[in-house]
Amino acid sequence: MAFTPFESGMGGILIGLSAALAFLIDGKITGISGIAGPFLRGVVLCEPWNHGQAWKGLFLVGLALGGLANLCLNQDFAFPEAFSYHPLRYVVAGICVGSGTRLGRGCTSGHGICGLPRFSLRSWIAVPTFMAVAGGTIAITRHALTADVQKPWKVAEAQLVNWKFPVGAVVVSAILAASLFRLPGKICTYVAPVVSGLIFGLGLGCSGMTSQAKVFDFLDVGGAWDPSLAFVMGCGLCVSF
């Protein structure tokens, strides 16, 4: 997996922009686990539009649109072929991730992009904790148990894989963000969360955070380390700070 500082940095800028817009316009935190979980719970309880659920639903619509744009225009980078793990492993992993975000009361976006710039003590504890645990998990599965393919230590080579889509996404997102401040308040109430979600979804694909291999190689500091996702967090923080 190539080290892609440009694409990942541009994706981080988009994620940070999404977080900044949601907070400035609507006073919301773009923690995906804190948005999707309560919204789905409200749907199950047949109360999808209570307690700010409309904002969450609109944000998730925009998030899906951003993913669709990546699927259509940036598929090779954003959605490479998934690892051929046993389905049970994916089920267990999903349960662990969901339980972890519940226990930690947030995820990488809520604690990382939103919590760190606000100097939230909980976030400053949570981020290094879940990064360390995730890195430890990779060390166990790849190097101790050799359940996954073990790679010799090296830093991935920096490459410019696909600059056109990230640049286009940033330009379109900047135009959309600027236009929000010119909309009447009532219209902006409904448009802003969709735009925030769309920009966030674009950022996830541009940065490579939707790629299993990229996430695994970032956490594998003892193997073929890919520091791309550090650029996601760094650029995202610069925008949302």
C-alpha positions in Angstrom: 0.0 0.0 0.0 1.4 3.4 -1.1 2.0 6.3 1.3 -0.4 9.0 -0.1 0.2 12.2 1.9 -1.5 14.4 -0.7 -4.7 12.4 -1.1 -4.9 11.7 2.6 -4.2 15.3 3.5 -6.9 16.6 1.2 -9.3 14.1 2.7 -8.4 15.3 6.2 -9.2 18.9 5.1 -12.6 17.8 3.9 -13.4 16.0 7.2 -12.2 19.0 9.2 -14.3 21.3 7.0 -17.4 19.1 7.6 -16.8 19.2 11.4 -16.3 22.9 11.4 -19.5 23.6 9.4 -21.6 21.3 11.6 -20.4 23.1 14.7 -20.5 26.6 13.4 -23.9 26.4 11.7 -25.8 23.9 13.8 -23.7 23.5 17.0 -23.3 19.8 16.3 -20.4 17.4 16.8 -19.7 15.1 13.8 -19.1 12.0 15.7 -20.4 9.3 13.3 -21.1 6.7 16.0 -23.0 9.4 18.0 -25.0 10.3 14.9 -25.8 6.9 13.4 -26.4 5.0 16.6 -29.1 7.3 18.1 -30.7 7.8 14.8 -31.1 4.0 14.2 -32.3 3.6 17.7 -34.9 6.3 17.1 -36.0 4.5 13.9 -36.4 1.2 15.8 -38.5 3.0 18.5 -40.5 4.7 15.7 -39.3 8.1 16.9 -36.9 9.1 14.1 -37.7 12.8 14.2 -37.5 13.5 17.9 -34.6 15.1 19.8 -32.6 16.3 16.8 -33.1 13.1 14.8 -33.9 15.0 11.7 -30.5 16.6 11.7 -28.9 13.2 12.1 -30.9 11.7 9.3 -30.1 14.5 6.9 -26.4 14.2 7.8 -26.5 10.5 7.1 -28.1 11.1 3.7 -25.3 13.4 2.8 -22.7 10.9 4.1 -24.2 8.2 1.8 -24.1 10.6 -1.1 -20.4 11.3 -0.5 -19.8 7.6 -0.4 -21.7 7.1 -3.7 -19.6 9.9 -5.3 -16.4 8.0 -4.2 -17.9 4.7 -5.5 -18.6 6.3 -8.9 -15.5 8.5 -9.4 -12.8 7.2 -7.0 -13.5 3.5 -6.5 -10.0 2.1 -7.0 -8.6 4.3 -4.2 -11.6 4.6 -1.8 -13.0 1.0 -2.1 -10.3 -1.5 -3.1 -11.0 -5.2 -2.8 -11.8 -6.2 0.8 -9.7 -8.8 2.6 -11.0 -12.3 2.2 -11.6 -13.0 5.9 -14.2 -15.4 7.2 -17.6 -13.7 7.6 -17.6 -14.5 11.3 -14.4 -12.5 11.7 -16.2 -9.5 10.3 -19.2 -10.0 12.6 -17.0 -10.2 15.7 -15.0 -7.2 14.5 -18.2 -5.2 14.0 -19.4 -6.1 17.5 -16.0 -5.1 19.0 -15.9 -1.8 17.2 -19.5 -0.9 18.1 -18.9 -1.9 21.7 -15.7 0.1 21.8 -17.3 3.3 20.5 -20.1 2.8 23.0 -17.7 2.3 25.9 -15.5 5.2 24.8 -18.5 7.4 24.1 -17.2 8.3 20.7 -15.1 7.4 17.7 -12.1 8.8 15.7 -14.2 11.6 14.3 -16.0 12.7 17.5 -13.0 12.4 19.8 -10.2 13.0 17.2 -11.4 15.7 14.8 -13.9 17.4 17.1 -12.8 16.6 20.7 -9.0 17.3 20.5 -9.4 20.9 19.1 -11.8 21.6 22.0 -9.2 20.3 24.5 -11.7 17.8 25.8 -9.9 15.7 28.5 -12.0 12.7 27.6 -10.9 12.9 24.0 -7.3 13.4 24.8 -7.4 10.2 26.8 -9.6 8.3 24.3 -7.6 9.0 21.2 -4.2 7.6 22.3 -6.0 4.7 24.1 -7.9 3.4 21.1 -4.9 4.0 18.8 -2.7 2.0 21.2 -5.2 -0.8 21.5 -5.8 -1.0 17.7 -2.0 -1.0 17.1 -1.6 -3.8 19.7 -4.3 -5.8 18.0 -2.5 -5.5 14.7 0.8 -6.5 16.3 -0.9 -9.6 17.8 -2.7 -10.8 14.6 0.1 -10.0 12.2 3.3 -10.6 14.1 2.5 -12.7 17.2 -0.2 -15.1 15.9 0.7 -14.6 12.2 -3.1 -14.8 11.5 -2.6 -12.2 8.8 0.2 -11.6 6.2 3.3 -10.4 8.0 5.3 -7.7 6.1 8.9 -6.8 6.7 9.5 -3.4 8.4 9.7 -0.4 6.1 8.0 2.9 5.5 5.7 2.8 2.5 6.9 4.8 -0.5 5.2 8.1 -1.1 3.2 8.3 -4.3 0.7 10.5 -6.0 -2.1 8.1 -6.8 -5.1 10.2 -7.8 -5.0 13.9 -7.3 -7.9 14.9 -9.6 -10.7 13.6 -7.5 -9.4 15.1 -4.1 -8.8 18.5 -5.7 -12.2 18.5 -7.4 -13.9 17.4 -4.1 -12.2 20.2 -2.2 -13.2 22.8 -4.7 -16.8 21.7 -4.8 -16.9 21.4 -1.0 -15.5 24.9 -0.6 -18.2 26.3 -2.9 -21.0 24.4 -1.1 -19.7 25.5 2.3 -19.5 29.2 1.3 -23.0 29.0 -0.2 -24.5 27.8 3.1 -23.8 31.2 4.7 -25.9 32.9 2.0 -29.0 30.7 2.4 -32.0 31.8 4.4 -32.0 30.4 7.9 -35.0 28.0 7.5 -33.6 26.5 4.2 -30.1 26.3 5.7 -31.5 24.2 8.6 -32.3 21.4 6.1 -29.4 21.9 3.6 -26.5 22.3 6.1 -26.6 18.8 7.6 -26.8 17.3 4.1 -23.8 19.3 2.9 -21.8 18.5 6.1 -22.5 14.8 5.6 -21.6 15.0 1.9 -18.3 16.7 2.6 -17.5 14.2 5.4 -18.2 11.3 3.0 -16.1 12.7 0.3 -13.3 13.2 2.8 -13.4 9.6 4.0 -13.0 8.3 0.5 -10.3 10.8 -0.5 -8.3 10.1 2.6 -8.2 6.3 2.2 -10.0 5.8 5.5 -12.4 3.5 3.7 -9.6 1.2 2.7 -8.9 -1.8 5.0 -5.3 -2.1 3.8 -4.5 1.6 4.5 -6.0 1.4 8.0 -4.1 -1.8 8.8 -0.8 -0.6 7.5 -1.1 2.7 9.4 -1.5 0.7 12.6 1.2 -1.7 11.8 4.2 0.3 12.9 6.3 -2.8 13.2 5.6 -3.8 9.5 5.2 -2.0 6.3 4.1 1.3 7.9 1.9 3.6 5.9 1.7 7.0 7.8 -1.0 8.4 5.4 -3.7 8.5 8.1 -1.6 10.7 10.3 -2.0 13.3 7.5 -5.8 12.9 7.7 -5.8 13.6 11.4 -3.3 16.4 11.2 -5.0 18.3 8.3 -8.4 17.7 9.8 -7.3 19.2 13.1 -5.8 22.2 11.3 -9.2 23.0 9.8 -11.5 22.2 12.7 -9.3 23.7 15.4 
